[in-house]
């Protein structure tokens, strides 16, 4: 997949667990894990907004295009 998801790196930088982020944004750990591993086919903008709010980052910090 040419889109690389860097959620795991952001979590480490913010010293936050996947479970903690899931609790803060109100989605299941399983759904957040699907996103983190790159298996998600889509991301709701509301979810992306919540992740960026809690991690204090921009969408470009979470995703990168790899040719």
URHU-V355826 format. One record per helix or strand of 3 or more residues. SS is the DSSP state (H for helix, E for strand). FROM is the first residue (numbers start at 1). LEN is the number of residues. If there is no record, write none. Layout:
[[SS	FROM	LEN] [SS	FROM	LEN]]
This chain:
[[E	3	3] [H	7	7] [H	18	8] [H	29	8] [H	45	11] [H	59	4] [E	63	3]]
